[in-house]
Amino acid sequence: MVTELNKRASATTESSSNWDAKPVVVNIQVDLEQEGDQAKVFNILNEIEKYNGYTTVFVSGEFASKYPEVVRNIESRGHEIAVHGWQKGEDLTLLSYQDQLTLIQKSFSAVRMGVIKPENILDFKPQRYKFNDDTIRILQNLGVRSISGIFKSEDHQSFSACWYV
């Protein structure tokens, strides 16, 4: 029993030392959807920045149109800005293709107008991850890089082949 525990401890120590050589990557996403969110976001960003980190801040189009200065401030601090639909709680799956297209385009337009480098706004996350085949086709046609910010592809054709890439 003791020998078996020592073998496990030794194996754990060896694998831990291999991990120590690799950088730690933590994916943190922050959502800005409604009034009051900006009061909290700067505390979160300050903590992330203490460790020389950055995050993706998903901003609803409605928030970006009301508070473009907040979005620009976050972008100027080196954080990535992405689109989080038009407004909190929306469900794209209840909309027709044309209505989804209009709303998604409106969302991208509002967020891009709120930043210094609109060409960097490439990712989209639907509210509550509610999307359907129409949503995917729209995002593909718009050249969106990812549907969540987690899985990215520099080759947008990969996104077309598999929605979560």
C-alpha positions in Angstrom: 0.0 0.0 0.0 2.8 2.5 0.9 4.7 1.6 -2.2 1.7 2.1 -4.4 1.1 5.5 -2.8 4.7 6.5 -3.3 4.5 5.5 -7.0 1.4 7.6 -7.5 3.0 10.6 -5.6 6.2 10.2 -7.8 4.1 10.1 -11.0 2.2 13.2 -9.8 5.4 15.1 -9.0 6.8 14.2 -12.4 3.8 15.3 -14.3 3.5 18.5 -12.2 7.1 19.5 -13.1 6.2 19.1 -16.8 3.2 21.5 -16.3 5.4 24.0 -14.5 7.3 24.7 -17.7 4.1 25.6 -19.6 2.4 29.0 -19.3 -1.0 29.0 -17.6 -3.7 30.2 -19.9 -7.0 31.2 -18.3 -10.0 32.1 -20.4 -12.0 34.7 -18.7 -15.0 36.3 -20.4 -16.8 39.3 -19.0 -20.2 40.3 -20.2 -21.4 44.0 -20.3 -25.1 43.9 -21.0 -26.9 46.5 -18.9 -26.6 49.6 -16.9 -24.6 49.0 -13.7 -22.3 46.4 -15.3 -19.6 49.0 -15.9 -19.3 49.7 -12.1 -18.2 46.1 -11.6 -16.2 45.5 -14.7 -13.3 47.8 -13.8 -12.7 46.0 -10.5 -12.5 42.7 -12.4 -10.2 44.2 -15.1 -7.9 45.7 -12.4 -7.5 42.2 -10.8 -6.8 40.6 -14.2 -4.2 43.3 -15.0 -2.4 42.8 -11.7 -1.2 39.5 -13.2 -0.4 41.0 -16.6 -3.5 39.3 -18.0 -6.2 40.3 -20.4 -9.7 39.1 -21.1 -12.4 39.2 -23.7 -15.2 41.6 -22.8 -18.5 40.7 -24.6 -20.5 43.8 -25.0 -24.2 44.0 -26.1 -25.0 46.4 -28.9 -27.4 48.2 -26.6 -24.7 48.7 -23.9 -22.1 49.9 -26.5 -24.5 52.4 -28.0 -25.3 53.9 -24.5 -21.7 53.7 -23.1 -19.2 53.9 -25.9 -16.7 55.6 -23.6 -16.7 52.6 -21.3 -16.1 50.2 -24.3 -13.2 52.4 -25.6 -11.7 52.6 -22.1 -11.6 48.8 -21.9 -10.2 48.4 -25.4 -7.5 51.0 -24.7 -6.4 48.9 -21.7 -5.6 46.0 -24.0 -8.6 43.8 -23.5 -10.4 42.3 -26.5 -13.9 43.5 -27.3 -16.5 41.1 -28.8 -20.3 41.3 -29.5 -22.8 39.8 -27.1 -26.0 40.2 -29.1 -28.1 43.4 -29.0 -29.7 43.2 -25.6 -29.8 41.1 -22.4 -32.0 38.1 -22.6 -32.7 38.1 -26.3 -33.4 34.7 -28.0 -32.2 34.6 -31.6 -33.9 31.3 -32.2 -37.3 32.9 -32.0 -36.5 35.2 -35.0 -36.6 34.6 -38.7 -33.4 34.5 -40.7 -33.9 38.1 -41.9 -34.7 39.4 -38.4 -31.6 37.7 -36.9 -29.4 39.1 -39.7 -30.8 42.6 -39.0 -30.2 42.3 -35.2 -26.8 40.8 -35.5 -25.6 43.4 -38.0 -27.1 46.2 -35.7 -25.2 44.6 -32.8 -21.8 44.5 -34.6 -22.4 48.1 -35.9 -23.0 49.5 -32.4 -20.1 47.7 -30.8 -17.7 48.7 -33.7 -18.8 52.3 -33.4 -17.8 52.3 -29.8 -14.2 51.2 -30.3 -11.0 52.7 -31.7 -10.2 49.6 -33.9 -13.5 48.3 -35.3 -11.7 45.8 -37.5 -10.8 43.9 -34.3 -14.4 43.1 -33.5 -14.6 39.6 -34.8 -16.3 37.4 -32.2 -19.9 36.9 -31.3 -21.6 35.3 -28.3 -25.4 35.0 -28.4 -27.3 35.8 -25.3 -27.6 32.6 -23.2 -25.9 30.8 -26.1 -29.3 30.6 -27.9 -28.6 30.1 -31.6 -29.7 27.9 -34.5 -28.6 27.0 -38.0 -29.7 30.5 -39.3 -27.5 32.1 -36.7 -24.5 30.0 -37.8 -25.1 30.8 -41.5 -25.4 34.5 -40.7 -22.2 34.5 -38.7 -20.4 32.6 -41.5 -21.6 35.1 -44.1 -20.4 38.0 -42.0 -17.0 36.5 -41.6 -17.2 36.2 -37.8 -14.2 34.4 -36.2 -16.0 32.5 -33.5 -19.4 32.1 -31.8 -18.1 32.2 -28.3 -14.6 33.7 -28.3 -13.3 30.4 -27.0 -12.8 28.5 -30.2 -11.1 30.7 -32.8 -9.8 30.1 -36.3 -7.6 32.4 -38.3 -9.0 30.6 -41.3 -12.7 31.5 -41.3 -13.4 28.5 -43.6 -12.8 26.2 -40.6 -15.6 28.0 -38.8 -17.9 27.2 -41.8 -17.1 23.5 -41.6 -17.8 23.2 -37.9 -19.6 25.8 -35.9 -17.6 25.4 -32.7 -14.2 25.7 -34.3 
